[in-house]
Amino acid sequence: MKKLYSIFICLVFTSALMAQSKNFLDVPYLETSAKVDTLISPDKIYLSITIQEKDSKGRKSVEEQENKMAQSLKSLGIDIDKQLTIKDLASNYKKYFLRSKEVLKSKQYSLLVYDGLTAGKVMASLEDLDIANTYLEKTEYSKMNELELELKTRAVKKAKLKADALTKPLGQKIGMAIHIIDNSQPYYQRYNQPNIRMKAMAMEDAGSPEPLDIGFEKIRVESTVNVKFKIMD
């Protein structure tokens, strides 16, 4: 008896789903899609900095160079406690061997700055300290989630405008949205490693006393939606 009752419930549920599907297809509707995009300037810029012991008679230790770097960054208004981190937390130092089997140490950091002008000042100051192994690690936009939601809203509004434009010449109107698909691709962080050190050197060769205000590539963010609107008589 229980088995028969279960089969009956399944049949009723399946019939209900088929009826809903049929009702959806029977409703006259208009399908539109819309895409919006924008370009934004990054407001979080990460620089990778590597300090190595110097293989020379006047060798400078990693610790000595690190202290000088910290003083230089502080003079630029950088909060090293919040903006400067060691990249390899498991091991503060990396060691490498010379042909003479002598061991030298290196240390790698990640520095966060918020604009291109500060990034240019940092590179210029590191050049003065003979710390030339610096490159752009990645860029981010701090309000990416809010921006993506705003673009989705704009895309839906654009889809509605298109639907209005398509039905107006027919003397019809669109009603409520009966199906919405968000085809937007999430923004994936891009990691870059261009040799921005050369820009700082070119600035120095040009004899310009001002630090370089680096213009970073803008981030493209887009949103795409597909909407079905009910057509009203």
N, C-alpha and C positions, 0 to 999 in steps of 0.2 A: 504493500500500500504506500509506504514511504517513497519507494522507488518511483511509482507512478505519479505521485504528487510532485516529486522533484522534476520529473520529465515535463509535467504540465507547466510548472513555474518557468522552466527554461524556454518552452515554446512561447509562453506569453511574453517573456522578456525579449526574445528574438523578434517576435512580431511587432513589439513596440519600437524596437530599434529600426526595423525596416520601414515602419510607418513614418517615423521621424525623418528618415533619409528621403523617403518619397515626398513628404511634405516640403522638405527643404528644396528638392529639385523642382517641385511644382510651383514654387514661389518665383514670380518674375524678378530677375535681379540683374544688376549691372556690375561687372567686375573691372576694377581699375587698379593700377599699381603706380607708385610714386617713389621717387628717390630724391633725397636732399643730402648735401655735403657741405663741409666748411673746412677752412684751413685755420689752424691756431698756432700761436707761437709757444714753444715749450717754456714752462716756468720752473722746471727742475732739471738741472744740467749736472750730470755726473762725470767727473774727470778721474781717470785712473792715473795714479802717480806711483812710480817705482823708484826707490832709493837703493843704491848699491855702494858697497865699499869701493874705494878707488884703488886700482892696481898701479900704484906709483909710490915713489919714495915719501911723498907727503900725503900718505893715505889718510882719508877722512873716514871715520867709522860711521856706521849707519846711525848710531845714537846721536852723534854730533850733528850730522846733516838733518836728522829728524827734529832736533831742538831748534835749529836755525829755520827750518821750514815752518815750524809751529809759530815762532816769533813773527815771521814774515806774514803768515796768514792772519794772525791776530791784528797786525798793523793795517790790514785791508778790511777790518771789521768782520772777519769770519769767526763764528763761534765754533772752535775746533772740537769742543765736547759734543756738539750736536751735528756738525756738518762733516767731520773727518772721522772715518772708520777704517780699521784694518780689514782687508779683504779676506785674508785667510785666518779665521779665528782659531783654528785648531793648532796652527803653528805661526807664531809671530814672525819667524825668520825663515827664509829659504837659503840654502847653502849651495854653492857651486864650486867646482874645482878648476884650478888652473893647471897648465902642463907641469908646473913645478910641484903639483900636489898640495899647493897651499889653498886653504879654504877661505873663501870670501862670503859675506852675507849680503842678502838683499831683503827688502821689505816693501810690501805693496799696500797702497791705500786707495780708498774711494772718497773723493771730495765732492760734496754737494754745494752747488752755487745756484743762484736764482735768475741770473741774466748774463747776456753775452759780454757786457762790459767787465763784470767781475771776473768772468772766465779769462778774459784777455789780461787783466791785471795779475791774476794768479800765474798764468803762463810766463808773463814777463818777469815776475819776481822769482819764479823757479829757475828761469834762464840765468838770472843774476847769481843764483846760488849754485849754478852748474848742475842743476837737477833737470835734465833734458828729457827723460823718459816719461812723457806725459801725453795722454791722448783722450779723446772724447769716448766715453764708455757707453752712455745712453742718454736719451732725453725723455722727459715725461711732462704731462699736463696734469696738475693736481686736482682739477675738477672734471675729470674725464667722465665719471658716472653721471653727473648732472648734465653734462653736455650731450651724452648719448640719449638720455631721456628726452631732452629738449628737441633733438633731431627727430626722434620717433614721433613726437607730437606734431612737428612741422610736416612730416611725411604723411601722416594721416589726414591732416588738414588739406594738404595738396591733393591727395587722392579724392577727397570730397569735392574740391573745386573742379577737378577734372570730370567727376561724375555729373556735377551740376551742368557743366558746359556741354556734355554729351546728351543729356536728356532735355534740356531747355528747348532746343530747336524742334523737338517732337511734342512739345506741349505737355511733357510729363515731369514728374518730380521724383527725387529719390527720398526714400524713407530711412529707417534705421539700418545700421550695418548688421548684417546677419552672419558675416564670417570675416575674420581678420587674421592674416598671417604676417608675422614679423620675419622678414628675410635678411635682416641686418646682420652683418658679420661683426663680432666683437673686436674691439681694438686690441691688437697684439703689440706688446712693447718691442721696439726695435733696438738692437744693440749695434752701435757703430764704433769703428776704430780708425777714423781718418787721421792722417798725420798732421794734426793742427799745430804741432810744434813749429813746422816750417812757416806758418803764418806769423808766429811771434818773432821768428828770426828775420823774416822779410821786413817786418815793422822796424826792427832794430837797425837793419842795414839802410833803411830809408832815412834814418836820422830823425824820426818822429819822436818827440818827447812824451806823447800821449799813448796810453795803452790801447790795444786794438779792441774795438767793440765788435765782437764776432756775431755775425748774423747766422743763426742756426736754421737749418731746414725746417719749415713749418710742418706740422702734423696734420694729415688729412683724415677726417672722421666723416663717415657717411651712414645713412640709414635708409633702408628700403622696406616698403610694406605693400601687401596685396590685400585689397578690401573688396568685399561683395556687399553692395547696397541693394536693399529692396526697392523695386520700382513701384511708385504710387500712380494710380490713375489720375 
